């Protein structure tokens, strides 16, 4: 309790007013904000019903710096209720519950500025939960719980726990539910993924490998040929690692690794098929680093993956310091930072950004998260489809919250067909498809840092790990589709592929990525929600190799497994009679090839005209047999040792 005389008070009601300069009686305390200023500005609000209200200050054209305290009680015996300083830069905001008939005193002092400002009093509409989670304990055997990914090649998400530099535990998801734990010793590894971890099959043997990011460099953990043991390749370069990613940088069908360096230009390791070879520079070259959350996306829809880097430090606000970077893939092995011209050079202190198509127009947008309010609030950025982005933050829901997080990721948790964001604090911000977001009413005890995401009970709804617990998504009646990939010419995981689904909603897209957010590794499977739609007219997979698979009339609430080249879009394949001819055609059995232009086929694939592959075989003595095929028309595609493909139509009698 504290005593005070009765200062002049102004009535305050819902809406926005412009406050005068702070020249009145000062409060005798600033509550939790420390010492009070020498002057004060007093407002009085009397609640007419029980509700939640928010008081926020903003600029009135002057460089004001506000501090805000809310008191209850009487003018001669006031009690502190809540207070705030520097909600967004120099302004203030509080949210609190009010009781009908109770008077609240809303007071500002001049501790930092006496200039006038705007005050907005608004009612906070509390929405019901869109989703609920059930917490289940799971014995992982360690404390580094930041990796959910398939580790045994069955496309079910498993849980990887790093126990020590030389031990990992894998909780393998079982087909019938639950997990089986297996511990592995990994000799010679001297670090743990204390900053980040990423997964990908960089030797294309069918089992995912790992890369650890630590305070002193990286190590690769490589699975053997049947996924029953791991060896370590501890790299000698010593540097402070932030985000790690697996990505095929040079698009040669083998995964490389990109590593954010906190104190120097970024590193990457190119895969020559035997070794991961160290390189530095060319993808974020600011001398003192400040590179935190890297994410690879195809923002310009040109078929190759571009790089966004969330920046946190490295020279303050000067060029290349706290300014986020967007590196356009030029398609020739070089990259150009286009952040400034694209309007993505945000100066916020961010550790990661959630990228996804938030309005389902076929272009990747971004929510640039904050881990400090020193440079403002999170940004919601709309991709205009012309290489530029528009700030849609005002009215988005992110303009009224200053909650912080290292991790911002975009997934459709409620399967309504619109991407949501797990980001600030423990909140899922549910997307409405129009760049507005609504927080879940319930707050779950989700770890601030380690919270990887995957489908841990294979029910089509995404779950969240929280240390030695998993939050199982209770789901709803919305329908879904899960797409799993197996690359042939592209890398085995299909990392860098674009998956599109079509239906009454129009179009949804997902890019397959290894390492999103700041430090966690999430599922490599593509998840889509389709709300109450009952049909999926088409699924399109655009592989890094350039191959496009098209699958028509896909059943909802299923997992679709796509092997690269199995469902070619035969309508788009061009015939090549000048390169080779076939005879006899039609035929009962043997097809012979006569080739030209130094084209020597080594493999043949035969497709139904619907796009389904029905035969794959080696070419011997320039002929193949199609005896086992049914009568009808087919598309024959021949591939030579250099990967060049040519096609002809063939008829089976």
C-alpha positions as a printed NumPy array, in Angstrom:
array([[  0.   ,   0.   ,   0.   ],
       [  1.099,   3.585,  -0.525],
       [ -0.379,   6.943,   0.246],
       [ -0.98 ,   9.871,  -2.091],
       [ -2.938,  13.076,  -2.273],
       [ -5.553,  13.364,  -5.014],
       [ -3.86 ,  14.48 ,  -8.244],
       [ -5.8  ,  15.711, -11.241],
       [ -7.248,  12.719, -13.118],
       [ -8.568,  12.489, -16.682],
       [-11.29 ,   9.992, -17.608],
       [-10.22 ,   7.226, -20.008],
       [-12.498,   5.078, -22.165],
       [-12.109,   2.64 , -25.062],
       [-10.341,   4.218, -28.03 ],
       [ -7.271,   6.332, -28.73 ],
       [ -6.509,   9.798, -27.351],
       [ -3.53 ,  12.116, -27.613],
       [ -2.075,  12.85 , -24.205],
       [ -0.614,  16.251, -23.286],
       [  2.908,  16.706, -21.949],
       [  3.59 ,  15.105, -18.567],
       [  3.415,  18.056, -16.152],
       [  1.161,  16.927, -13.269],
       [  1.785,  15.36 ,  -9.873],
       [  4.242,  12.478,  -9.879],
       [  3.309,   9.079,  -8.439],
       [  5.177,   8.346,  -5.218],
       [  6.313,   5.006,  -6.642],
       [  6.919,   3.499, -10.064],
       [  6.23 ,   0.03 ,  -8.628],
       [  8.504,  -2.52 , -10.341],
       [ 10.117,   0.079, -12.617],
       [ 12.443,   1.598, -10.019],
       [ 12.391,   5.256,  -9.017],
       [  9.642,   7.491, -10.386],
       [  9.965,  10.698, -12.373],
       [  9.385,  14.207, -11.064],
       [  6.055,  14.679, -12.874],
       [  3.048,  12.522, -13.657],
       [ -0.013,  12.222, -15.896],
       [ -3.057,  10.522, -14.314],
       [ -6.028,   8.795, -15.971],
       [ -8.977,   7.001, -14.403],
       [-10.888,   4.058, -15.867],
       [-13.934,   2.479, -14.185],
       [-14.899,  -0.953, -15.49 ],
       [-18.558,  -1.556, -16.353],
       [-18.143,  -5.332, -16.684],
       [-15.573,  -8.037, -16.101],
       [-13.186,  -8.173, -19.053],
       [ -9.548,  -8.02 , -20.147],
       [ -8.218,  -4.674, -21.329],
       [ -4.986,  -3.432, -22.833],
       [ -3.371,   0.002, -22.453],
       [ -0.714,   0.88 , -25.028],
       [  1.205,   4.037, -25.92 ],
       [  2.457,   5.08 , -29.33 ],
       [  3.92 ,   8.099, -31.079],
       [  2.01 ,  11.335, -31.444],
       [  4.652,  12.777, -33.73 ],
       [  7.101,  13.415, -30.902],
       [ 10.095,  11.465, -29.639],
       [  8.438,  10.466, -26.37 ],
       [  9.683,   7.745, -24.003],
       [  6.858,   6.481, -21.795],
       [  6.591,   4.552, -18.531],
       [  3.225,   3.187, -17.415],
       [  1.897,   2.105, -13.988],
       [ -1.602,   0.874, -13.097],
       [ -2.9  ,   1.286,  -9.533],
       [ -6.   ,   0.062,  -7.752],
       [ -7.521,   1.182,  -4.452],
       [ -8.39 ,   4.722,  -3.427],
       [ -6.51 ,   7.9  ,  -4.175],
       [ -5.206,   7.969,  -0.622],
       [ -4.281,   4.285,  -0.474],
       [ -3.096,   2.972,  -3.839],
       [ -1.76 ,  -0.519,  -4.645],
       [  0.408,  -1.476,  -7.591],
       [ -1.344,  -3.727, -10.124],
       [  1.014,  -3.794, -13.137],
       [  3.668,  -1.667, -14.825],
       [  5.704,  -1.559, -18.029],
       [  8.643,   0.287, -19.572],
       [  9.971,  -0.165, -23.143],
       [  7.4  ,  -2.562, -24.593],
       [  8.526,  -1.695, -28.117],
       [ 11.555,   0.511, -28.098],
       [ 10.465,   3.504, -26.   ],
       [  6.732,   2.824, -25.627],
       [  4.697,   0.93 , -23.011],
       [  1.925,  -1.658, -22.922],
       [  0.072,  -3.608, -20.23 ],
       [ -2.786,  -6.118, -20.352],
       [ -4.837,  -6.896, -17.237],
       [ -8.203,  -8.2  , -16.078],
       [-10.725,  -5.695, -14.714],
       [-13.703,  -6.182, -12.397],
       [-17.029,  -4.408, -12.942],
       [-17.414,  -1.373, -10.677],
       [-13.694,  -1.128,  -9.883],
       [-11.707,   2.03 , -10.658],
       [ -8.192,   1.75 , -12.084],
       [ -5.641,   4.586, -12.081],
       [ -3.419,   4.588, -15.172],
       [ -0.379,   6.796, -14.559],
       [  2.575,   7.931, -16.674],
       [  5.689,   9.698, -15.372],
       [  8.427,  11.787, -16.99 ],
       [ 11.379,   9.652, -15.944],
       [ 12.716,   9.695, -19.529],
       [ 10.508,  12.195, -21.368],
       [  7.808,  14.79 , -20.689],
       [  6.565,  14.871, -24.283],
       [  2.967,  13.967, -25.17 ],
       [  2.017,  10.694, -26.843],
       [ -0.975,   8.59 , -27.922],
       [ -2.834,   6.301, -25.512],
       [ -4.997,   3.427, -26.75 ],
       [ -7.378,   1.611, -24.407],
       [ -8.813,  -1.557, -25.991],
       [-10.697,  -4.645, -24.948],
       [ -8.872,  -7.928, -25.43 ],
       [-11.174, -10.538, -26.916],
       [-10.321, -13.901, -25.387],
       [-10.886, -16.623, -27.957],
       [-11.445, -20.297, -27.149],
       [ -8.716, -22.852, -27.703],
       [ -8.373, -23.974, -31.29 ],
       [ -6.331, -26.938, -30.17 ],
       [ -5.262, -28.856, -27.092],
       [ -2.263, -31.001, -26.255],
       [ -1.795, -33.885, -23.829],
       [  1.574, -34.177, -22.125],
       [  3.184, -37.633, -22.057],
       [  6.494, -38.433, -20.415],
       [  9.144, -40.232, -22.435],
       [ 12.486, -41.524, -21.272],
       [ 15.116, -40.034, -23.578],
       [ 18.179, -40.513, -21.374],
       [ 19.598, -37.026, -21.823],
       [ 19.056, -33.28 , -21.767],
       [ 19.729, -32.289, -25.406],
       [ 16.224, -32.984, -26.715],
       [ 16.095, -30.949, -29.922],
       [ 15.806, -33.415, -32.807],
       [ 12.76 , -35.197, -34.28 ],
       [ 13.369, -36.99 , -37.581],
       [ 13.115, -40.461, -39.133],
       [ 16.346, -42.343, -38.343],
       [ 15.63 , -45.893, -39.579],
       [ 14.167, -45.284, -43.028],
       [ 10.508, -46.049, -42.263],
       [  9.408, -42.375, -42.593],
       [  7.985, -42.37 , -39.038],
       [  9.365, -39.529, -36.925],
       [ 11.799, -40.681, -34.229],
       [ 13.3  , -38.783, -31.287],
       [ 17.086, -38.266, -31.144],
       [ 18.657, -37.364, -27.799],
       [ 22.336, -36.502, -27.474],
       [ 23.436, -37.803, -24.075],
       [ 27.122, -36.929, -24.3  ],
       [ 29.802, -36.308, -26.95 ],
       [ 30.077, -40.08 , -27.41 ],
       [ 26.493, -41.293, -26.887],
       [ 23.122, -40.784, -28.543],
       [ 19.755, -42.352, -27.757],
       [ 17.142, -42.842, -30.466],
       [ 13.509, -43.416, -29.531],
       [ 12.199, -45.228, -32.603],
       [  8.498, -44.698, -33.278],
       [  6.695, -48.012, -33.675],
       [  4.076, -48.693, -36.337],
       [  1.506, -49.639, -33.718],
       [  2.331, -46.681, -31.465],
       [  4.877, -45.962, -28.753],
       [  8.674, -45.95 , -28.921],
       [ 11.583, -48.36 , -28.576],
       [ 14.801, -46.849, -27.205],
       [ 18.264, -47.747, -28.485],
       [ 21.564, -46.277, -27.28 ],
       [ 24.568, -45.859, -29.586],
       [ 28.209, -45.167, -28.773],
       [ 29.853, -42.743, -31.211],
       [ 33.631, -42.859, -30.732],
       [ 35.89 , -39.796, -31.076],
       [ 33.14 , -37.157, -31.058],
       [ 34.298, -34.394, -28.706],
       [ 31.335, -32.009, -28.925],
       [ 27.557, -31.982, -28.532],
       [ 24.943, -29.969, -30.487],
       [ 24.873, -27.354, -27.754],
       [ 23.724, -24.689, -30.251],
       [ 21.992, -26.561, -33.082],
       [ 21.48 , -29.86 , -34.849],
       [ 20.396, -30.823, -38.376],
       [ 19.671, -34.136, -40.081],
       [ 19.947, -35.427, -43.643],
       [ 21.156, -38.463, -45.576],
       [ 24.344, -36.944, -46.973],
       [ 25.729, -40.238, -48.296],
       [ 22.362, -41.27 , -49.835],
       [ 22.35 , -44.719, -48.187],
       [ 18.791, -44.52 , -46.865],
       [ 19.635, -43.568, -43.265],
       [ 19.793, -40.03 , -41.944],
       [ 23.031, -38.551, -40.66 ],
       [ 23.462, -35.637, -38.235],
       [ 25.533, -32.486, -37.956],
       [ 26.287, -31.022, -34.514],
       [ 26.763, -27.286, -34.031],
       [ 28.713, -26.316, -30.91 ],
       [ 30.644, -23.417, -29.432],
       [ 33.849, -24.746, -30.978],
       [ 32.852, -26.038, -34.409],
       [ 30.947, -28.946, -35.929],
       [ 30.947, -32.722, -36.224],
       [ 29.146, -35.012, -38.663],
       [ 27.601, -38.243, -37.345],
       [ 27.31 , -40.729, -40.196],
       [ 25.   , -43.757, -40.138],
       [ 26.326, -47.044, -41.466],
       [ 24.718, -48.994, -44.319],
       [ 21.877, -50.364, -42.183],
       [ 21.493, -47.594, -39.619],
       [ 22.79 , -49.682, -36.702],
       [ 25.96 , -47.725, -35.894],
       [ 27.424, -44.248, -36.257],
       [ 30.877, -42.837, -36.877],
       [ 32.028, -39.276, -36.262],
       [ 33.791, -36.807, -38.54 ],
       [ 34.862, -34.029, -36.155],
       [ 35.964, -31.064, -38.272],
       [ 39.089, -29.208, -37.197],
       [ 37.804, -25.657, -37.744],
       [ 37.053, -24.012, -34.391],
       [ 34.296, -21.369, -34.399],
       [ 31.089, -20.421, -32.59 ],
       [ 28.287, -22.18 , -34.477],
       [ 24.679, -21.021, -34.558],
       [ 22.163, -22.552, -37.054],
       [ 23.149, -25.638, -39.074],
       [ 21.424, -26.881, -42.257],
       [ 21.745, -29.733, -44.711],
       [ 21.118, -28.415, -48.248],
       [ 22.367, -29.311, -51.732],
       [ 24.108, -25.992, -52.374],
       [ 25.496, -26.877, -55.818],
       [ 22.557, -29.135, -56.817],
       [ 24.671, -32.172, -57.694],
       [ 22.374, -34.641, -55.926],
       [ 24.503, -34.781, -52.76 ],
       [ 23.681, -32.893, -49.565],
       [ 26.112, -30.24 , -48.392],
       [ 26.095, -28.507, -44.993],
       [ 25.669, -24.791, -44.312],
       [ 26.869, -23.451, -40.952],
       [ 26.198, -20.011, -39.444],
       [ 29.309, -18.457, -37.877],
       [ 28.627, -16.051, -35.018],
       [ 31.953, -14.23 , -35.242],
       [ 33.049, -14.378, -38.888],
       [ 31.802, -15.03 , -42.429],
       [ 29.689, -18.19 , -42.671],
       [ 31.048, -21.667, -43.377],
       [ 29.8  , -24.433, -45.63 ],
       [ 30.954, -27.986, -46.337],
       [ 30.669, -29.278, -49.915],
       [ 30.075, -32.985, -50.361],
       [ 32.335, -34.621, -52.98 ],
       [ 30.798, -38.055, -52.39 ],
       [ 33.512, -39.041, -49.922],
       [ 34.338, -36.017, -47.79 ],
       [ 32.591, -32.879, -46.539],
       [ 35.063, -30.155, -47.519],
       [ 35.284, -26.839, -45.662],
       [ 34.698, -23.481, -47.387],
       [ 34.15 , -19.998, -45.985],
       [ 32.624, -16.839, -47.431],
       [ 30.217, -16.012, -50.206],
       [ 27.055, -16.511, -48.153],
       [ 27.058, -13.869, -45.45 ],
       [ 30.481, -12.225, -45.305],
       [ 30.15 ,  -9.579, -42.566],
       [ 33.579,  -9.668, -40.84 ],
       [ 32.285, -10.003, -37.277],
       [ 29.518, -12.462, -38.127],
       [ 26.272, -12.071, -36.223],
       [ 24.737, -14.92 , -38.265],
       [ 22.108, -16.789, -36.245],
       [ 19.077, -18.447, -37.872],
       [ 19.64 , -19.559, -41.48 ],
       [ 16.772, -21.063, -43.45 ],
       [ 16.725, -22.22 , -47.073],
       [ 13.566, -21.433, -49.084],
       [ 12.636, -20.836, -52.709],
       [ 11.242, -17.328, -52.191],
       [ 11.262, -16.39 , -55.915],
       [  9.773, -19.665, -57.26 ],
       [ 12.585, -20.234, -59.75 ],
       [ 13.231, -23.824, -58.662],
       [ 16.397, -23.344, -56.621],
       [ 16.806, -22.675, -52.911],
       [ 17.628, -19.22 , -51.596],
       [ 19.054, -18.357, -48.167],
       [ 17.648, -16.101, -45.446],
       [ 19.839, -15.257, -42.43 ],
       [ 18.373, -13.865, -39.223],
       [ 20.961, -11.593, -37.646],
       [ 21.474, -10.865, -33.966],
       [ 24.844,  -9.169, -33.577],
       [ 28.027,  -8.441, -35.449],
       [ 28.625,  -4.725, -35.582],
       [ 25.367,  -3.249, -34.331],
       [ 23.086,  -1.523, -36.831],
       [ 25.761,  -0.751, -39.393],
       [ 25.787,  -2.382, -42.845],
       [ 25.759,  -6.138, -42.384],
       [ 25.515,  -5.963, -38.593],
       [ 22.029,  -6.522, -37.194],
       [ 20.537,  -6.275, -40.69 ],
       [ 18.887,  -9.526, -41.818],
       [ 20.082, -10.943, -45.144],
       [ 18.275, -12.573, -48.079],
       [ 20.624, -14.294, -50.53 ],
       [ 19.136, -14.993, -53.96 ],
       [ 20.422, -18.143, -55.623],
       [ 21.619, -17.069, -59.065],
       [ 21.517, -20.662, -60.342],
       [ 25.209, -20.74 , -61.216],
       [ 26.734, -21.427, -57.801],
       [ 26.713, -17.757, -56.743],
       [ 24.389, -15.846, -54.444],
       [ 23.44 , -12.158, -54.185],
       [ 22.19 , -10.454, -51.008],
       [ 18.944,  -8.758, -52.099],
       [ 17.606,  -7.98 , -48.607],
       [ 17.648,  -4.209, -49.105],
       [ 15.929,  -4.108, -52.501],
       [ 13.386,  -6.766, -51.439],
       [ 12.472,  -4.932, -48.189],
       [ 13.764,  -7.791, -46.037],
       [ 16.704,  -5.922, -44.476],
       [ 15.054,  -5.859, -41.045],
       [ 17.162,  -4.408, -38.209],
       [ 15.353,  -6.42 , -35.515],
       [ 17.427,  -8.523, -33.131],
       [ 16.14 , -11.873, -34.312],
       [ 17.451, -15.402, -33.926],
       [ 15.146, -16.999, -36.506],
       [ 12.239, -16.376, -38.873],
       [  9.242, -18.548, -39.756],
       [  8.872, -18.887, -43.526],
       [  5.767, -20.265, -45.23 ],
       [  2.911, -19.356, -47.553],
       [  0.587, -17.714, -45.024],
       [ -2.11 , -16.685, -47.539],
       [ -1.908, -19.697, -49.894],
       [ -1.047, -17.672, -52.995],
       [  1.929, -19.88 , -53.918],
       [  4.687, -17.57 , -52.595],
       [  6.761, -17.97 , -49.431],
       [  6.135, -15.233, -46.826],
       [  7.886, -14.671, -43.489],
       [  7.285, -13.878, -39.837],
       [ 10.551, -12.349, -38.635],
       [ 10.631, -13.097, -34.917],
       [ 12.255, -11.158, -32.097],
       [ 14.417, -12.251, -29.188],
       [ 14.74 ,  -8.674, -27.907],
       [ 12.491,  -5.614, -28.073],
       [ 15.428,  -3.249, -28.464],
       [ 14.725,  -2.826, -32.196],
       [ 10.954,  -3.253, -32.247],
       [  8.456,  -6.079, -32.598],
       [  8.142,  -9.111, -34.867],
       [  7.499,  -8.398, -38.539],
       [  4.95 , -10.086, -40.796],
       [  6.226,  -9.841, -44.384],
       [  4.09 , -10.647, -47.45 ],
       [  5.826, -11.929, -50.576],
       [  4.524,  -9.839, -53.484],
       [  5.71 , -12.345, -56.099],
       [  7.937,  -9.771, -57.805],
       [ 11.024, -10.06 , -55.604],
       [  9.733,  -7.633, -52.979],
       [  7.95 ,  -7.955, -49.643],
       [  5.318,  -5.762, -47.961],
       [  5.147,  -5.264, -44.193],
       [  1.746,  -6.553, -43.011],
       [  2.528,  -6.32 , -39.283],
       [ -0.115,  -3.705, -38.396],
       [ -3.253,  -5.536, -37.356],
       [ -1.552,  -8.933, -37.664],
       [ -1.547,  -9.74 , -33.948],
       [  2.221,  -9.474, -33.805],
       [  1.912,  -5.704, -33.379],
       [  0.362,  -6.206, -29.923],
       [  2.734,  -8.768, -28.409],
       [  6.339,  -8.384, -27.34 ],
       [  6.843, -11.986, -26.225],
       [ 10.274, -13.32 , -27.171],
       [ 11.772, -16.545, -28.506],
       [ 14.779, -17.986, -30.271],
       [ 12.536, -20.34 , -32.236],
       [  9.999, -19.272, -34.883],
       [  8.645, -22.011, -37.167],
       [  5.592, -22.289, -39.454],
       [  3.342, -25.377, -39.41 ],
       [ -0.383, -26.035, -39.682],
       [ -0.992, -27.397, -36.187],
       [ -4.813, -27.428, -36.392],
       [ -4.943, -28.684, -40.021],
       [ -7.324, -25.92 , -41.105],
       [ -5.322, -25.241, -44.283],
       [ -3.528, -22.136, -42.994],
       [ -0.023, -22.038, -41.533],
       [  0.42 , -21.21 , -37.856],
       [  3.569, -20.042, -36.047],
       [  5.117, -21.584, -32.954],
       [  7.225, -18.705, -31.806],
       [  7.061, -16.19 , -29.004],
       [  7.176, -17.743, -25.543],
       [  4.772, -20.697, -25.245],
       [  2.247, -19.419, -27.773],
       [  1.026, -20.905, -31.028],
       [ -0.198, -18.039, -33.189],
       [ -2.924, -19.541, -35.369],
       [ -2.978, -18.16 , -38.913],
       [ -6.234, -17.05 , -40.497],
       [ -4.908, -17.083, -44.073],
       [ -4.873, -13.268, -44.351],
       [ -1.715, -12.354, -42.399],
       [ -3.623, -12.107, -39.124],
       [ -2.822, -14.437, -36.248],
       [ -4.642, -15.351, -33.027],
       [ -2.892, -16.879, -29.999],
       [ -4.155, -20.075, -28.452],
       [ -6.012, -19.269, -25.236],
       [ -4.156, -21.927, -23.252],
       [ -0.448, -21.568, -22.557],
       [  1.462, -24.834, -22.48 ],
       [  4.717, -25.442, -20.689],
       [  6.724, -25.574, -23.91 ],
       [ 10.455, -25.114, -23.507],
       [ 11.717, -21.712, -24.643],
       [ 14.55 , -23.289, -26.647],
       [ 14.305, -27.023, -27.37 ],
       [ 10.9  , -27.811, -28.893],
       [ 11.274, -29.914, -32.071],
       [  8.155, -30.815, -34.069],
       [  6.963, -33.993, -35.758],
       [  4.082, -36.447, -35.954],
       [  4.954, -38.662, -32.99 ],
       [  1.896, -40.928, -33.144],
       [  1.385, -40.953, -36.926],
       [ -2.143, -39.524, -36.774],
       [ -1.6  , -36.633, -39.206],
       [ -1.459, -33.947, -36.501],
       [  1.853, -32.384, -35.497],
       [  3.186, -32.871, -31.968],
       [  5.856, -31.003, -29.991],
       [  8.64 , -32.392, -27.818],
       [  9.288, -30.6  , -24.524],
       [ 12.352, -32.094, -22.834],
       [ 11.433, -35.503, -21.434],
       [  7.797, -34.941, -22.349],
       [  5.976, -34.917, -25.64 ],
       [  2.904, -32.775, -26.199],
       [  0.532, -34.944, -28.224],
       [ -1.802, -32.943, -30.436],
       [ -5.404, -33.883, -29.576],
       [ -6.453, -33.049, -33.144],
       [ -9.927, -32.268, -34.449],
       [-12.131, -33.219, -37.407],
       [ -9.986, -31.419, -39.995],
       [ -8.437, -33.608, -42.68 ],
       [ -4.772, -33.799, -43.666],
       [ -2.124, -35.17 , -46.001],
       [  1.422, -36.258, -45.203],
       [  3.923, -36.472, -48.091],
       [  7.157, -38.452, -47.742],
       [  9.881, -38.362, -50.387],
       [ 12.644, -40.567, -51.768],
       [ 15.026, -38.844, -54.125],
       [ 16.754, -40.719, -56.959],
       [ 18.572, -38.114, -59.056],
       [ 18.097, -35.554, -56.269],
       [ 19.374, -36.121, -52.726],
       [ 17.724, -39.061, -50.973],
       [ 15.619, -36.868, -48.611],
       [ 14.365, -34.546, -51.336],
       [ 15.655, -31.579, -49.313],
       [ 15.096, -28.529, -51.508],
       [ 12.007, -30.013, -53.196],
       [  8.753, -28.036, -53.465],
       [  5.545, -29.963, -52.677],
       [  2.244, -28.476, -53.869],
       [ -1.285, -29.707, -53.239],
       [ -4.442, -28.563, -55.02 ],
       [ -8.137, -28.683, -54.116],
       [-11.139, -26.474, -53.4  ],
       [ -8.858, -24.275, -51.269],
       [ -6.689, -23.515, -54.304],
       [ -3.011, -24.263, -53.712],
       [ -0.761, -24.955, -50.74 ],
       [  3.03 , -25.278, -50.835],
       [  5.805, -26.665, -48.628],
       [  9.571, -26.552, -49.139],
       [ 11.462, -29.564, -47.725],
       [ 14.057, -28.168, -45.313],
       [ 16.648, -29.458, -42.868],
       [ 17.178, -27.063, -39.976],
       [ 14.533, -24.381, -39.443],
       [ 14.05 , -22.093, -36.488],
       [ 17.223, -21.487, -34.52 ],
       [ 18.541, -24.735, -33.068],
       [ 16.123, -27.631, -33.502],
       [ 15.697, -30.32 , -36.147],
       [ 12.078, -30.954, -37.142],
       [ 10.456, -33.634, -39.308],
       [ 11.498, -33.92 , -42.959],
       [  7.991, -35.035, -43.955],
       [  5.662, -32.47 , -45.55 ],
       [  2.406, -31.944, -43.629],
       [ -0.727, -30.291, -44.983],
       [ -4.09 , -29.554, -43.388],
       [ -7.109, -29.232, -45.688],
       [ -9.85 , -28.343, -43.214],
       [-13.164, -30.004, -44.066],
       [-12.332, -30.551, -47.755],
       [-13.061, -34.082, -48.943],
       [-10.759, -34.367, -51.965],
       [ -7.227, -33.519, -53.078],
       [ -7.291, -33.083, -56.83 ],
       [ -3.535, -33.1  , -57.404],
       [ -0.167, -33.302, -55.643],
       [  2.898, -31.918, -57.449],
       [  6.482, -32.583, -56.341],
       [  9.139, -30.406, -57.956],
       [ 12.496, -32.036, -57.267],
       [ 15.87 , -30.221, -57.109],
       [ 16.898, -32.208, -60.228],
       [ 14.124, -30.518, -62.212],
       [ 12.006, -33.667, -62.398],
       [  8.317, -33.043, -61.662],
       [  6.025, -35.769, -60.335],
       [  2.246, -35.292, -60.514],
       [ -0.179, -37.5  , -58.594],
       [ -3.884, -37.036, -59.281],
       [ -6.878, -37.673, -57.02 ],
       [ -5.076, -38.284, -53.734],
       [ -7.105, -39.553, -50.761],
       [ -7.154, -37.267, -47.663],
       [ -6.033, -38.523, -44.225],
       [ -3.286, -40.64 , -45.782],
       [  0.477, -40.647, -46.215],
       [  1.596, -40.302, -49.836],
       [  5.071, -41.681, -50.538],
       [  6.633, -40.269, -53.704],
       [  9.751, -41.754, -55.317],
       [ 11.402, -39.307, -57.688],
       [ 10.369, -39.932, -61.286],
       [  7.602, -42.423, -60.426],
       [  4.736, -40.124, -61.387],
       [  6.158, -38.011, -64.194],
       [  3.816, -35.429, -65.683],
       [  3.777, -37.123, -69.074],
       [  1.817, -34.286, -70.671],
       [  4.888, -32.095, -70.284],
       [  7.452, -34.576, -71.64 ],
       [  8.668, -33.775, -75.125],
       [  9.286, -36.536, -77.639],
       [ 12.741, -36.853, -79.153],
       [ 12.543, -38.694, -82.462],
       [ 15.716, -37.031, -83.723],
       [ 17.689, -38.548, -80.837],
       [ 16.444, -42.129, -81.086],
       [ 13.848, -44.224, -82.885],
       [ 12.16 , -47.419, -81.741],
       [ 11.085, -50.524, -83.655],
       [  8.882, -52.412, -83.978],
       [  6.123, -50.117, -82.759],
       [  3.525, -51.434, -81.891],
       [  5.166, -54.513, -80.385],
       [  4.258, -57.639, -78.428],
       [  7.585, -57.87 , -76.603],
       [ 10.978, -56.47 , -77.605],
       [ 11.597, -52.782, -78.316],
       [ 14.798, -51.979, -80.196],
       [ 16.47 , -48.559, -80.176],
       [ 18.377, -46.841, -82.922],
       [ 20.183, -43.856, -81.409],
       [ 21.96 , -40.806, -82.794],
       [ 23.947, -37.804, -81.581],
       [ 26.195, -39.969, -79.36 ],
       [ 23.227, -40.896, -77.172],
       [ 23.796, -44.273, -75.488],
       [ 20.904, -45.224, -73.172],
       [ 21.683, -47.104, -69.954],
       [ 18.267, -47.079, -68.257],
       [ 14.66 , -47.218, -69.425],
       [ 11.461, -46.248, -67.632],
       [  7.972, -46.907, -68.985],
       [  4.975, -44.884, -67.823],
       [  1.254, -45.196, -68.245],
       [ -0.216, -42.074, -69.814],
       [ -1.655, -41.196, -66.374],
       [  1.929, -40.709, -65.191],
       [  2.384, -43.931, -63.162],
       [  5.657, -45.761, -63.76 ],
       [  5.094, -49.439, -64.604],
       [  8.58 , -50.576, -65.641],
       [ 12.169, -49.627, -64.822],
       [ 15.028, -51.639, -66.283],
       [ 18.618, -51.474, -67.526],
       [ 19.16 , -51.172, -71.28 ],
       [ 21.227, -53.991, -72.746],
       [ 22.187, -54.185, -76.432],
       [ 19.879, -51.231, -77.199],
       [ 16.667, -53.086, -76.408],
       [ 14.195, -53.895, -73.633],
       [ 11.217, -56.205, -73.2  ],
       [  7.695, -54.944, -72.4  ],
       [  6.078, -58.395, -72.594],
       [  4.581, -58.156, -69.075],
       [  2.727, -54.904, -69.766],
       [ -0.961, -54.722, -70.574],
       [ -2.137, -53.723, -74.037],
       [ -2.158, -49.945, -74.463],
       [ -0.161, -46.764, -75.05 ],
       [  2.869, -45.904, -72.905],
       [  5.611, -43.319, -72.611],
       [  9.182, -44.642, -72.826],
       [ 11.936, -42.511, -71.282],
       [ 15.597, -43.386, -71.858],
       [ 18.445, -42.022, -69.731],
       [ 22.147, -42.012, -70.633],
       [ 25.139, -42.189, -68.287],
       [ 25.253, -38.367, -68.084],
       [ 21.667, -38.182, -66.851],
       [ 20.197, -36.847, -70.094],
       [ 16.671, -38.099, -70.808],
       [ 14.712, -38.497, -74.037],
       [ 11.26 , -39.94 , -74.654],
       [  9.099, -41.698, -77.237],
       [  5.569, -43.058, -77.195],
       [  5.222, -46.825, -77.604],
       [  2.213, -49.112, -78.079],
       [  1.956, -52.604, -76.586],
       [ -0.174, -54.972, -78.708]])
